[in-house]
Amino acid sequence: MEALNSLLGQLNKFVSSSLTCSMVQMNQFESEQFWQQLVVSPRQLAYLEVHFTNAAEPLSRSLLEAVDASHFSLGDWVEALLVISQWLEAHELALSIEDQLAYTECACAAAGAGATLSDLPSLVLDLLQAYGCERAVKK
């Protein structure tokens, strides 16, 4: 079973890496089509369109590379970023999207070896509630 999980993880990273490389060459329309194929809800798609479709290519690449390096799906990441956005709004705080990605990466690292057993959005919310976010600034 462990070997199967390892093989599936390697396959997922290979596919994700291929997607990351092809993302560089996409125009805006192709980029929107790409996001539509990878997310499961209109809410996630709307978030990606607002924050990543018209963003500089390095930002989209950063997101995809972070997803590749983690045990979580793009959908998990988008939901976690939505949790951060909602928490920031509720606390009247602002944080750059780059720092939101970094916070989510830290949450992945905090999950450690048990990452496959964790729900990333819940983990991010738990960390925000317990520790807040020191890089966030008042609006």
Backbone as CSV, one residue per row, in Angstrom:
resi,resn,N_x,N_y,N_z,CA_x,CA_y,CA_z,C_x,C_y,C_z
1,MET,0.831,-1.192,0.000,0.000,0.000,0.000,0.878,1.259,0.000
2,GLU,1.942,1.214,0.786,2.847,2.361,0.852,3.517,2.602,-0.500
3,ALA,3.882,1.512,-1.177,4.495,1.642,-2.503,3.507,2.240,-3.500
4,LEU,2.244,1.845,-3.398,1.216,2.388,-4.286,1.031,3.878,-4.042
5,ASN,0.973,4.275,-2.774,0.849,5.697,-2.442,2.047,6.484,-2.965
6,SER,3.228,5.910,-2.847,4.430,6.574,-3.345,4.374,6.732,-4.861
7,LEU,3.955,5.674,-5.547,3.842,5.720,-7.006,2.807,6.747,-7.444
8,LEU,1.661,6.771,-6.765,0.627,7.755,-7.089,1.125,9.174,-6.839
9,GLY,1.873,9.365,-5.773,2.437,10.682,-5.478,3.409,11.126,-6.561
10,GLN,4.246,10.202,-7.020,5.200,10.526,-8.085,4.481,10.848,-9.386
11,LEU,3.436,10.085,-9.705,2.656,10.337,-10.915,1.982,11.697,-10.846
12,ASN,1.412,12.015,-9.687,0.753,13.310,-9.495,1.752,14.448,-9.684
13,LYS,2.946,14.308,-9.128,3.962,15.358,-9.275,4.411,15.500,-10.724
14,PHE,4.518,14.366,-11.436,4.905,14.431,-12.846,3.854,15.170,-13.659
15,VAL,2.596,14.811,-13.452,1.508,15.468,-14.184,1.463,16.946,-13.826
16,SER,1.576,17.257,-12.537,1.547,18.651,-12.108,2.724,19.432,-12.676
17,SER,3.901,18.816,-12.723,5.074,19.486,-13.291,4.860,19.782,-14.765
18,SER,4.270,18.854,-15.477,3.975,19.074,-16.894,3.010,20.228,-17.057
19,LEU,2.013,20.293,-16.174,1.048,21.384,-16.237,1.718,22.716,-15.932
20,THR,2.634,22.711,-14.967,3.334,23.942,-14.616,4.144,24.454,-15.798
21,CYS,4.861,23.579,-16.475,5.669,24.001,-17.625,4.799,24.560,-18.734
22,SER,3.671,23.928,-19.006,2.823,24.404,-20.097,2.106,25.693,-19.726
23,MET,1.938,25.967,-18.454,1.244,27.173,-17.998,1.978,28.429,-18.453
24,VAL,3.283,28.358,-18.546,4.095,29.510,-18.910,3.718,30.043,-20.287
25,GLN,3.328,29.167,-21.190,3.095,29.546,-22.572,1.630,29.862,-22.875
26,MET,0.777,29.931,-21.892,-0.642,30.142,-22.132,-1.016,31.610,-22.216
27,ASN,-1.971,31.907,-23.074,-2.542,33.242,-23.067,-3.673,33.272,-22.039
28,GLN,-4.319,34.412,-21.888,-5.336,34.547,-20.846,-6.485,33.560,-21.032
29,PHE,-6.995,33.401,-22.246,-8.101,32.479,-22.483,-7.704,31.059,-22.115
30,GLU,-6.523,30.636,-22.567,-6.061,29.294,-22.245,-5.875,29.132,-20.747
31,SER,-5.413,30.169,-20.082,-5.222,30.130,-18.643,-6.549,29.914,-17.924
32,GLU,-7.585,30.628,-18.353,-8.907,30.447,-17.752,-9.406,29.023,-17.964
33,GLN,-9.200,28.479,-19.156,-9.607,27.102,-19.444,-8.838,26.120,-18.553
34,PHE,-7.561,26.391,-18.358,-6.715,25.552,-17.516,-7.263,25.493,-16.088
35,TRP,-7.533,26.668,-15.500,-8.049,26.714,-14.132,-9.384,25.984,-14.046
36,GLN,-10.252,26.155,-15.048,-11.573,25.522,-15.031,-11.463,24.004,-14.963
37,GLN,-10.452,23.444,-15.562,-10.286,21.997,-15.567,-9.727,21.463,-14.250
38,LEU,-9.121,22.312,-13.450,-8.447,21.842,-12.241,-9.195,22.089,-10.942
39,VAL,-10.229,22.893,-10.966,-10.948,23.176,-9.727,-12.329,22.543,-9.773
40,VAL,-12.924,22.387,-8.594,-14.187,21.658,-8.518,-15.396,22.533,-8.235
41,SER,-15.191,23.796,-7.933,-16.347,24.628,-7.605,-16.244,25.996,-8.274
42,PRO,-17.386,26.606,-8.538,-17.380,27.963,-9.095,-16.676,28.961,-8.174
43,ARG,-16.795,28.742,-6.875,-16.145,29.619,-5.893,-14.626,29.579,-6.059
44,GLN,-14.079,28.378,-6.213,-12.637,28.238,-6.411,-12.207,28.882,-7.721
45,LEU,-12.984,28.665,-8.764,-12.661,29.238,-10.066,-12.675,30.761,-10.010
46,ALA,-13.682,31.326,-9.347,-13.765,32.787,-9.222,-12.540,33.328,-8.492
47,TYR,-12.115,32.643,-7.435,-10.932,33.078,-6.686,-9.689,33.061,-7.581
48,LEU,-9.504,31.969,-8.306,-8.345,31.870,-9.198,-8.375,32.938,-10.279
49,GLU,-9.551,33.188,-10.835,-9.658,34.204,-11.881,-9.299,35.586,-11.353
50,VAL,-9.749,35.908,-10.146,-9.472,37.224,-9.566,-7.990,37.379,-9.228
51,HIS,-7.402,36.359,-8.626,-6.047,36.502,-8.085,-4.925,35.986,-8.982
52,PHE,-5.238,35.107,-9.927,-4.154,34.478,-10.680,-4.265,34.583,-12.197
53,THR,-5.446,34.716,-12.754,-5.581,34.722,-14.214,-4.870,35.904,-14.845
54,ASN,-5.034,37.079,-14.294,-4.397,38.270,-14.862,-3.116,38.651,-14.129
55,ALA,-2.704,37.821,-13.214,-1.495,38.109,-12.435,-0.256,37.813,-13.274
56,ALA,0.841,38.289,-12.782,2.112,37.994,-13.441,2.342,36.484,-13.418
57,GLU,2.960,35.985,-14.445,3.204,34.552,-14.575,3.927,33.952,-13.367
58,PRO,4.891,34.645,-12.744,5.552,34.054,-11.579,4.596,33.729,-10.427
59,LEU,3.531,34.500,-10.276,2.579,34.231,-9.200,1.838,32.921,-9.462
60,SER,1.362,32.722,-10.671,0.698,31.462,-11.025,1.663,30.296,-10.885
61,ARG,2.883,30.510,-11.334,3.898,29.462,-11.217,4.171,29.146,-9.746
62,SER,4.238,30.165,-8.900,4.472,29.944,-7.467,3.382,29.073,-6.864
63,LEU,2.139,29.360,-7.233,1.024,28.552,-6.726,1.173,27.106,-7.176
64,LEU,1.387,26.890,-8.453,1.478,25.523,-8.970,2.687,24.778,-8.418
65,GLU,3.802,25.464,-8.242,4.979,24.818,-7.654,4.730,24.453,-6.195
66,ALA,4.027,25.316,-5.470,3.707,25.018,-4.073,2.775,23.811,-3.985
67,VAL,1.796,23.754,-4.872,0.885,22.597,-4.907,1.685,21.334,-5.220
68,ASP,2.571,21.421,-6.209,3.406,20.269,-6.583,4.226,19.757,-5.408
69,ALA,4.740,20.668,-4.603,5.623,20.298,-3.497,4.865,19.767,-2.283
70,SER,3.550,19.887,-2.298,2.758,19.461,-1.145,2.010,18.164,-1.441
71,HIS,1.320,17.671,-0.419,0.485,16.479,-0.569,-0.962,16.854,-0.857
72,PHE,-1.220,18.125,-1.088,-2.588,18.605,-1.246,-2.881,18.979,-2.695
73,SER,-4.153,18.949,-3.049,-4.577,19.282,-4.412,-4.683,20.793,-4.591
74,LEU,-4.806,21.206,-5.840,-5.027,22.621,-6.127,-6.315,23.096,-5.462
75,GLY,-7.348,22.272,-5.489,-8.607,22.630,-4.830,-8.422,22.870,-3.342
76,ASP,-7.619,22.022,-2.682,-7.325,22.211,-1.256,-6.628,23.550,-1.031
77,TRP,-5.680,23.854,-1.902,-4.939,25.110,-1.780,-5.855,26.311,-1.962
78,VAL,-6.707,26.255,-2.967,-7.609,27.386,-3.209,-8.552,27.560,-2.027
79,GLU,-9.076,26.464,-1.492,-9.950,26.562,-0.316,-9.192,27.147,0.872
80,ALA,-7.936,26.748,1.052,-7.123,27.299,2.143,-6.892,28.797,1.946
81,LEU,-6.633,29.209,0.710,-6.453,30.637,0.421,-7.753,31.405,0.646
82,LEU,-8.876,30.790,0.350,-10.175,31.415,0.632,-10.383,31.578,2.137
83,VAL,-9.964,30.585,2.912,-10.053,30.671,4.379,-9.226,31.850,4.877
84,ILE,-8.019,31.994,4.360,-7.169,33.120,4.762,-7.846,34.441,4.403
85,SER,-8.361,34.544,3.191,-9.028,35.780,2.753,-10.197,36.135,3.658
86,GLN,-11.001,35.139,3.999,-12.152,35.383,4.876,-11.700,35.797,6.271
87,TRP,-10.662,35.159,6.783,-10.148,35.498,8.112,-9.601,36.927,8.112
88,LEU,-8.860,37.271,7.070,-8.320,38.631,6.968,-9.445,39.656,6.924
89,GLU,-10.462,39.382,6.132,-11.607,40.297,6.013,-12.311,40.460,7.358
90,ALA,-12.528,39.360,8.054,-13.206,39.402,9.354,-12.414,40.197,10.388
91,HIS,-11.100,40.205,10.256,-10.239,40.919,11.203,-9.761,42.268,10.663
92,GLU,-10.331,42.676,9.534,-9.988,43.952,8.890,-8.482,44.092,8.674
93,LEU,-7.912,43.016,8.115,-6.481,42.971,7.845,-6.237,42.758,6.355
94,ALA,-5.047,43.102,5.925,-4.638,42.885,4.537,-3.322,42.112,4.526
95,LEU,-3.161,41.287,3.498,-1.952,40.485,3.342,-1.792,40.196,1.852
96,SER,-0.596,40.378,1.339,-0.372,40.136,-0.090,-0.653,38.676,-0.429
97,ILE,-1.002,38.440,-1.671,-1.272,37.071,-2.109,-0.014,36.211,-1.996
98,GLU,1.143,36.817,-2.206,2.402,36.077,-2.042,2.569,35.602,-0.598
99,ASP,2.238,36.477,0.357,2.333,36.092,1.765,1.253,35.078,2.143
100,GLN,0.101,35.149,1.495,-0.941,34.146,1.733,-0.472,32.772,1.249
101,LEU,0.200,32.749,0.106,0.779,31.491,-0.384,1.825,30.969,0.601
102,ALA,2.672,31.861,1.101,3.712,31.462,2.055,3.094,30.912,3.339
103,TYR,2.012,31.528,3.810,1.337,31.055,5.020,0.799,29.642,4.793
104,THR,0.217,29.426,3.627,-0.328,28.109,3.307,0.792,27.080,3.197
105,GLU,1.933,27.477,2.642,3.090,26.580,2.586,3.543,26.200,3.994
106,CYS,3.531,27.156,4.906,3.895,26.872,6.300,2.913,25.889,6.928
107,ALA,1.643,26.042,6.600,0.634,25.114,7.114,0.903,23.702,6.599
108,CYS,1.290,23.593,5.339,1.640,22.283,4.771,2.829,21.685,5.510
109,ALA,3.825,22.515,5.776,5.007,22.046,6.494,4.643,21.620,7.912
110,ALA,3.722,22.352,8.533,3.294,22.012,9.890,2.577,20.668,9.921
111,ALA,1.905,20.326,8.825,1.202,19.043,8.758,2.193,17.887,8.748
112,GLY,3.381,18.132,8.203,4.439,17.128,8.192,4.033,15.836,7.512
113,ALA,4.467,14.734,8.098,4.229,13.419,7.506,2.753,13.047,7.481
114,GLY,1.962,13.651,8.351,0.536,13.345,8.394,-0.287,14.184,7.445
115,ALA,0.361,14.842,6.493,-0.340,15.763,5.593,-1.483,15.100,4.851
116,THR,-1.316,13.850,4.475,-2.375,13.187,3.716,-3.609,12.933,4.567
117,LEU,-3.464,13.028,5.873,-4.595,12.821,6.771,-5.249,14.132,7.182
118,SER,-4.696,15.250,6.754,-5.167,16.571,7.164,-6.039,17.208,6.098
119,ASP,-6.897,18.099,6.538,-7.684,18.938,5.647,-7.007,20.299,5.655
120,LEU,-6.416,20.684,4.529,-5.609,21.906,4.485,-6.388,23.154,4.894
121,PRO,-7.598,23.384,4.393,-8.326,24.576,4.836,-8.551,24.599,6.356
122,SER,-8.877,23.450,6.940,-9.074,23.390,8.396,-7.770,23.638,9.139
123,LEU,-6.693,23.095,8.612,-5.380,23.297,9.221,-5.000,24.776,9.208
124,VAL,-5.225,25.442,8.075,-4.929,26.873,7.962,-5.778,27.665,8.949
125,LEU,-7.060,27.341,9.037,-7.939,28.051,9.972,-7.479,27.841,11.411
126,ASP,-7.110,26.618,11.758,-6.614,26.343,13.115,-5.374,27.181,13.424
127,LEU,-4.456,27.271,12.469,-3.239,28.067,12.675,-3.563,29.552,12.809
128,LEU,-4.476,30.040,11.980,-4.869,31.452,12.074,-5.511,31.748,13.423
129,GLN,-6.377,30.856,13.880,-7.051,31.074,15.159,-6.082,30.979,16.330
130,ALA,-5.110,30.098,16.225,-4.157,29.919,17.325,-3.050,30.972,17.326
131,TYR,-2.553,31.332,16.142,-1.364,32.180,16.071,-1.554,33.490,15.317
132,GLY,-2.655,33.621,14.596,-2.850,34.821,13.797,-1.887,34.846,12.625
133,CYS,-1.615,36.039,12.147,-0.690,36.205,11.021,0.049,37.521,11.224
134,GLU,1.288,37.434,11.627,2.039,38.640,11.994,2.362,39.544,10.810
135,ARG,2.346,39.028,9.598,2.622,39.871,8.425,1.401,40.668,7.969
136,ALA,0.240,40.296,8.449,-0.982,41.011,8.062,-0.984,42.398,8.697
137,VAL,-1.508,43.367,7.942,-1.565,44.750,8.425,-3.009,45.235,8.415
138,LYS,-3.294,46.197,9.287,-4.641,46.783,9.335,-4.963,47.460,8.018
139,LYS,-6.217,47.341,7.606,-6.664,48.014,6.368,-6.809,49.493,6.607
